[in-house]
Amino acid sequence: MADFKRLPGFRDFPPEDLALRAHVFDAWRRVAIRYGFREYDGPPVEPLDLYVEKSGEEIVGQLYNFEDKGGRTVSLRPEMTPSLARILGDRSRGMAKPIRWFTIPQLFRYERQQRGRLREHYQWNVDIVGEESAAADAEVLAVAIDGLRELGLGVDDFRARVSDRRLLTALLGAVGVQDDRLPAAFAVIDKIERMPEDKARGRLLDEVDLDDAGADRLRALLECSSLTELRNQFGERDAVRDALAPLEEYAAILDAMGMGDFVKLDLKIVRGLAYYTGIVFELFDAQGELRAICGGGRYDRLLELVGGEPLPAVGFGMGDVVLGELLAERDLVPPYRPHVDYFLVVIGQEQRSHALGIATRLRAQGRSVAYPLRDQSVRKQFKAAENEGARTVLVLGPDEAAEGIVVARDMATGQERRIAPDALE
């Protein structure tokens, strides 16, 4: 007999696991809708070139790509933003701005499995397209923060670490990084927390072309967590002053929304994807023990790359894998309890037709109903009702059928009442 195992990096979702997924998705949808976002979706398979155009040829090694039967080179979608750009590229010119859309797709990447990273996951994507103000950036981060608060997480559980690629560019210039070395500096900063100190310094000296004093200045800069301190130190430089303004507005908006305690300036947040153009952020558990829960920022040129109109855009992606781990660690996973409103206990097969009629009427009223699919003892039927999580058991035997009633037992209290089936609610 063949033994078909689940593919590495993929998950099954039996009811108890699907219940958690539904719990998370429901929270995400409630929050997005409260903020005025509209849900969309796209195909799980896209042209491979859509991802190469955005991320370069190196992305191919991380994808589930193949040639389809029509000879097209395609890939399972590894992210949703390129699909959003493609969809809007066909229709955005006729749409009112800003466009506020969200989606919860399943995504696929052929990557090495590790804690918090699988080869498939679900991701909450929230984007505002067609608005360049810092208010749009703040709105998007507020949605992400509220999405976690909706699940019971609070300021002791997670933080949003925020930076701005424009500001970091200006600050790197202020500490001596030459323009042609900026990409190398960004690459080092993006990974600097995961590198030993000596390796990070070596890369700053060799790849960024800094001397020891310059490397020290850059490392000190990266530890700064105050916009006021940055303005005091570097505010005389026009580029720094101009780049600070949108981030200060952003912080003020989040403070006004009561979310300032969740937000921390962290210049080490670069976001490795090259298409980000402004404010960027990542959400982490407060203890820093897990991978990023969420990441996003401003990407003002992506729609142009895939043939659309030049529109400013900002958004984020929040995955379900790391979030599930954090909810479990904080005891915020709801206990799984099967539930039906009614379970019909049928005494005698001659009552089955009558029982099926009662079940059909209750289901038509929106109630959930279960019953045994074959003849069983009353004891086994009551056990099945417990297993199904029945709120009420309806007992139907010959005497009840003759009187035109059922016996309704409340499974929580054990109280019973005799009631006409048409009076059930």
N, C-alpha and C positions, 0 to 999 in steps of 0.2 A: 504494500500500500504506500502510495506516495506521501511524503512528509513535506508539506508546503509551509515553510517558515516565513514569518513577516520579514520584509526587507530591512536591512540595517538602517537605522536613523528614522524609521517611520513608526507611527503609533496606531494601535487599535483604540477604539472608543466604545467599550461596553457601557451600558447605561449609567453606571456610577461615575465614569470618567466623562461621558458626554454631558452629564448633569453639571459638572464643574465648567465645562466649555460653554454650555448654554448660559450659566450664571454670569460668566465673564462677558460673553457677547451681549447679553441683555443689558448689563451695566454700561458697556461701551455705547450701545445704541441709544439708551436713554439720555446719556450725557450729550452725545453728538446732536440729537434732535433738540434738546433743550437749548443748545447754542445756535440753532437754526441751520444745521447742515442737512444735506439731502444725500440719501444712500445711492450708490451706483455699483456696478460690477463690470467685469470684462472677461474675455476668454482666458482659460488657464494655459493655452498655448499661443505663443506669439512668434513673429519672425525673429530669428536670431540677431539680425542686424539691428533691431530695436535696442538691444542691450549693448551690443558692441559700439554703437554710435554714442551711447551715453557713458559707458565705462571703459571702453578700449578693449583690444583683443584679449587682454589677460583675463577678462571675465569669463571667457569660454571654458576655461579649465574648471570653473566652479558650477557649471550648469548641467542640467539634464537636457542636452541638445541632440538632435537627430535629424535625419532627412525623412520627410513624410512620403506617402505613396504618390504624391503629386510632384515629387522632386524638389520640394521646398525645404530649405534649411530652417528649422524651427527649434524652439526651446520651451520647456515648461517654465512658467514665469517665476523668476527668482525674487522679484520685487514688483510693486504696483505703480510707482511713479511714472515709468516710461509708458505704461498702458494709459494712465491718466493723460499724459501729454499727447499721446496719439489720438485718444478719443476727443480731447478738446481741440486738437489741431484741425479736426474736420468740422467743428461747429462753434468754436468760441467766439468768432467774429459776430455772430448774431445773438449772443447771450448777454444778459445784463450782468454787470460786474459790481462787486466781486462775486466770484463763483465759490460756493461753500459746499464741498462734497466730502463724503466719507465712504469707506468700504471696509469689509473684513474678509479679505481673500485668503486662500491657502497658497503658500509659496514654497518653492522647491530649490534647494541648492545642493550640489554634490560636493559636500565638505566633510572634513574629518569631524567625527562626532566628539563632543566633549560636554561637560556640564553646562546646561543652558543653551546648547546648540545641537539641533538635530538636522536631518536632511529635508524635513518638511516642518512647517509651522503655520499657524494662523497669525495674521497681523492686522491690527487696527490702523488704517491709514486715514488721516484727516488733513485736508488741504484747503487753503484759501488762494484763489487765483485771480489776478487782476487788481490787486491792492498792494501798493508799495510802502505804506506807512508802517511805523513800528507798532501801531495798534493791531495790525493783522498778525504780526509776530507774537505779540502778547496774547492775543485771543487764542492762537493755536496752542501755546504752552498752557494757558488756562484750561483748555479742553483736556489736555493730557493729565494735568494735575487733578482735575475733577474726576477724570476717568478712574484714577487710582483711589481717590477719596470715596467714590461711589461703592467701591469694593471693600471699604472699611479701613484702608490704609491712611495713616496720618503723618504729621510732620516728624514724628519719631521714627518713621519707617522708611522714608525716601526723601531724596533731594533732587532738584533740577540743577545741574551744573551748566552754566551758560557762558558763552563767549561770543565773539564777533570776528569773523575772518578779516573784515576791513580794519577793525581796531588792531588786531594782532599784526597785520601787515605794517601798519603805521608804527607800532611799538617796536617791532623787529628792526625797522629802519632806524629808530631812535637809539637802539643799543648796538648798532654797527653792522647789521646784516645787509649785504648788498642785494640789489634787486634780483640779480641772476641767481642768487642762492636762496631766494625765498621758498621755492618748491622743496628744496632739500631741508630747509629749516622746518617747514610744515610737516614733512614726513617724519623727522626726528621727534618733534613735539607730540605728534599723534601717538607715538609709541613709547614716549619717555617714561611713563609710569610703569611700564612692563619690562624695562631694561635695567640691568645693573648700572650703578653710578659711573663706573669706569668706562663701560661701553658707550653710555650716552655722551660722556665728555669726549670720548674719542671721535664719535660721529660729528659732534659740534665742531671739533677742530678740523677734521679731515673733509667732511662733506659740506659744512656750512662755512668753512674757511674763517673761523673765529680764532683769536688767540685766547690764552687762559683767562685774561681779564674779561674779554668779551663773552666767553662761555659762562663766567661767574655772573656777569650782568644779566645774561639771558635767563639763567637758572633763578636768579633772584626775582626777575620780572614775572616768571611763571608762578611764583608763590604768592603774588599779590592778589588779594580777593576783594579789593575796595575800589570802586569807581572814583571816589573822592581822592584816594591816594594816587591813582593814576593821573588824575587831572592835576594834582599838586606837583607831581614829578615831571610830567611830560606835556602839560597843557599849553606850554608856550609854543609847541610845534603845531602848525596849522593842521597837518594831516591827522594828528592824534586828537586834537580838539574837535575836528569835524566828525571823526569816527566815534568819539565818545557820545555825541549828542543823541543819536538814535537809541543807543543802549541805555542811556539815562532816562529817556522817555519811556522805553520798554519797562524798566524797573519801576518807574513811578506808576505806570498803569497797573502792573501786577500788585504793587503795594495797595493801590486804591481798591483792587478786587479782593483784598485780604489774603493774598497768596505770597507776599514777600518773604515769609519765613521758610517757604519751600525752595527759594531761589538763591543760588550762590554763584558769584562770579568765579570762573575757573578758566584761565587762559590756555590750559592744557587741552581743553575740548576743541578739537580741530574738525572732527568728522572727516574720515579718510576720503570720502567721495569728492572728487574734484569739482563737481558742479555746484557746490554750495557757494554762495556769494555774499552772505551777510551774517546775521545773527544765527548761531547754531547752539544746540543744547542736547544734553543726554540726561536721562533720569536713572539714578542708581539707588539701591537700597542704602539706608543711612549708615550701615556698618561697612559698606564697601566689600561685601563678601561674594557678591554675585556679579555676573555680567550686566551690562546696561539693560534696563527694562525697556527703554524707549530712546529713540534718537531722531533728530530732525533739524530743520532750519530753513533758511531762505535760499531758494534756487531760481534766480531770475532769468536764466538763459535756456533752461531745458526745453521749453516748448519750441523755441526756434530750432534746436538741434534736430527735432523730429518733424520739421516742416510746418509748424504752427506759427501763429503771430507772436511777436515779442511781448510777453506778458510777465509781470512780476508774480512770484508765487512763493508760498511758504507752507510747510507741512511737516508731519512726523509719521513714523511707523512704530507701533508698540506691539511686540510679539507676545504670544501666549505662554511660551515655554518658561522663560525666566520669571514671568509674573506668577505662573502657577507655583513655582518653587517658593517665591516670597510669600504668597498667600498661605501655603502649607506651613512655612516656618512661623508665621504669625497667628496660626490657628484660625484662619479666616476662610477656610474651605467649608462650605455648608455641609452638614452631615447628609448623606444620601439616604432618602427614605422613599421607597415606592409609595404611590398614592393612587387610589381611585375613590370616587365619591360613593359608589355603591357596589356591593358584591351580592349577587343573587344566589341564595341557597335553595336548591330545588329538591323537594322531597317527593320522589316518584317521577318516572319519566313521563307520565301522563300530564304532568304540570309544565313540561318544557315549553310547549308552544305558547302557553300563557306567559311564562317567564320571558321568552324572547320578545313578545309583544311589549311587555313592561320595559325591557332593556332598550328596545328601539325608541319608545316614546321618551325615555329619560335622555338618551343620547341626542335625540332631536332638540331637546331643551338645553343642550350644551353640557350635560353631565357625563362623567366618565363612569363606565359600568363594565364589570367583569363577571363571569360565571363559569362553572365547570363545563368543559366541552364533552364530557362523558359522565355516565352514571357513577356517583361516588357516595360514600357514606356521609352523613351529616357532619361527623367529626372531621373527616378529611376536608369537607367543603369549608368549615370554619377555619381550619388550619390554612387553607389556601387563601381565605379572606385576609388573615393576618399577614401572610407573606406578600399579598398585593397591597398592603397598607390601606385597607378599606376603612373609610370613615363610618359607614353604616352598612350593616348586613340586612338584607331583605329576605325573610324566610317565607317560602311559598310552598304549602302542602295542600292536601285535598280539602281540609277544613277551611283553610284560608281562601282557597279558590272558590269554594261553595259560598262563602260569605262576601266574596268580592273585595277582600282586603289582603294585606301582607303584614307580617310582623317585622317591624323595623327596630333593630338593635343598634344602639350607639356603642361603637366598639371602645370608646374612651371611658364611658361611665358604666356600661352594661345595662343601662335603662332600655326598656322595651315599650313600644306603643303599637297599637293596631290601627292601621291607616289605609285608606283607599289609595290604590296606585296613582290615580289621577291627582291626588293631593300632595304627592311627593314633590319636593323642590330641589 
